[in-house]
Amino acid sequence: MPEPSCYAVHLMIEGGHREEIRFKTMKEFQVWYQKGLIPNQASQDFLNVPLKMADGEYMVVRPASIQAIRVEPVYTTSIDRDEVE
């Protein structure tokens, strides 16, 4: 099976809000999750959410407001990449 092109991380946030962020590798997601989110999971302080795949865009979230996270590998074919570029 081929490697995913990236990982879509779906944040389910208190109040029914949903946000999708993307990480290029599973390791990048795991580092953010383990070093940023887990130690601050009950915090009401804002946590930076890295939006490395979107230039000039950023997001901050209160860790305590995240209700669930879904990680989805995204596979793109060479045809899909040509259409996006």
The 8 nearest C-alpha neighbors of each residue, nearest first, counted from 0:
[[1, 2, 3, 74, 72, 4, 73, 75],
 [2, 0, 3, 74, 4, 75, 76, 73],
 [1, 3, 4, 0, 74, 5, 72, 73],
 [4, 2, 74, 73, 5, 72, 1, 6],
 [5, 3, 74, 73, 75, 2, 23, 6],
 [6, 4, 23, 3, 73, 22, 24, 72],
 [5, 7, 72, 22, 21, 73, 71, 23],
 [8, 6, 21, 71, 20, 70, 72, 9],
 [9, 7, 70, 20, 19, 69, 21, 6],
 [8, 10, 19, 69, 68, 18, 70, 7],
 [11, 9, 68, 18, 17, 12, 67, 19],
 [12, 10, 17, 67, 66, 65, 68, 16],
 [11, 13, 65, 16, 66, 64, 17, 15],
 [12, 14, 64, 15, 66, 65, 16, 11],
 [13, 15, 16, 12, 64, 11, 17, 66],
 [16, 14, 13, 12, 17, 11, 66, 18],
 [15, 17, 12, 14, 11, 13, 18, 10],
 [18, 16, 11, 10, 12, 15, 19, 9],
 [17, 19, 10, 9, 20, 11, 16, 12],
 [20, 18, 9, 8, 10, 7, 21, 17],
 [19, 21, 8, 7, 50, 9, 18, 22],
 [22, 20, 7, 6, 8, 52, 23, 5],
 [21, 23, 6, 24, 5, 28, 27, 7],
 [22, 24, 5, 6, 21, 4, 27, 25],
 [25, 23, 26, 27, 22, 5, 6, 28],
 [24, 26, 28, 27, 29, 6, 22, 23],
 [25, 27, 29, 24, 28, 30, 23, 31],
 [28, 26, 30, 24, 25, 29, 22, 31],
 [29, 27, 25, 31, 26, 30, 22, 32],
 [28, 30, 26, 32, 31, 27, 33, 25],
 [29, 31, 33, 27, 32, 28, 34, 26],
 [32, 30, 35, 28, 34, 29, 33, 27],
 [31, 33, 36, 29, 30, 35, 34, 28],
 [34, 32, 30, 37, 31, 29, 35, 36],
 [35, 33, 31, 30, 32, 36, 37, 38],
 [36, 34, 31, 32, 33, 37, 38, 39],
 [35, 37, 32, 39, 40, 38, 33, 34],
 [36, 38, 40, 33, 39, 35, 32, 34],
 [39, 37, 36, 40, 35, 34, 33, 41],
 [40, 38, 42, 36, 37, 41, 62, 35],
 [39, 41, 62, 37, 63, 42, 36, 38],
 [42, 40, 63, 39, 62, 43, 38, 64],
 [43, 41, 39, 44, 63, 40, 62, 61],
 [42, 44, 61, 63, 45, 62, 41, 64],
 [45, 43, 42, 61, 46, 62, 60, 39],
 [44, 46, 61, 60, 59, 43, 47, 62],
 [47, 45, 59, 60, 61, 48, 44, 62],
 [48, 46, 59, 49, 58, 45, 60, 57],
 [47, 49, 58, 59, 50, 46, 57, 60],
 [50, 48, 51, 47, 57, 58, 20, 31],
 [49, 51, 52, 53, 57, 48, 20, 56],
 [52, 50, 53, 49, 54, 22, 21, 23],
 [51, 53, 50, 54, 21, 22, 23, 20],
 [54, 52, 51, 50, 56, 55, 57, 21],
 [55, 53, 56, 52, 51, 50, 57, 49],
 [56, 54, 53, 57, 50, 51, 52, 58],
 [57, 55, 54, 53, 50, 58, 51, 52],
 [58, 56, 50, 55, 49, 48, 59, 47],
 [57, 59, 48, 47, 60, 56, 49, 50],
 [58, 60, 47, 46, 48, 45, 57, 61],
 [61, 59, 45, 46, 62, 47, 58, 48],
 [60, 62, 45, 43, 63, 64, 44, 46],
 [63, 61, 40, 64, 65, 42, 60, 36],
 [62, 64, 41, 40, 42, 61, 65, 43],
 [63, 65, 13, 62, 61, 12, 66, 60],
 [66, 64, 12, 62, 63, 67, 11, 13],
 [65, 67, 12, 11, 13, 64, 68, 10],
 [68, 66, 11, 65, 10, 69, 12, 9],
 [69, 67, 10, 9, 11, 70, 8, 66],
 [68, 70, 9, 8, 71, 10, 67, 7],
 [71, 69, 8, 7, 9, 6, 68, 72],
 [70, 72, 7, 6, 8, 73, 69, 9],
 [71, 73, 6, 3, 5, 7, 74, 70],
 [74, 72, 3, 5, 6, 4, 71, 75],
 [73, 75, 3, 4, 72, 76, 5, 2],
 [76, 74, 79, 4, 73, 80, 77, 3],
 [75, 77, 79, 78, 80, 74, 81, 4],
 [76, 78, 80, 79, 81, 75, 82, 74],
 [77, 79, 81, 76, 80, 82, 75, 83],
 [80, 78, 76, 82, 77, 81, 75, 83],
 [81, 79, 77, 83, 82, 78, 84, 76],
 [82, 80, 78, 84, 79, 83, 77, 76],
 [81, 83, 79, 80, 84, 78, 77, 76],
 [82, 84, 80, 81, 79, 78, 77, 75],
 [83, 81, 82, 80, 79, 78, 77, 75]]
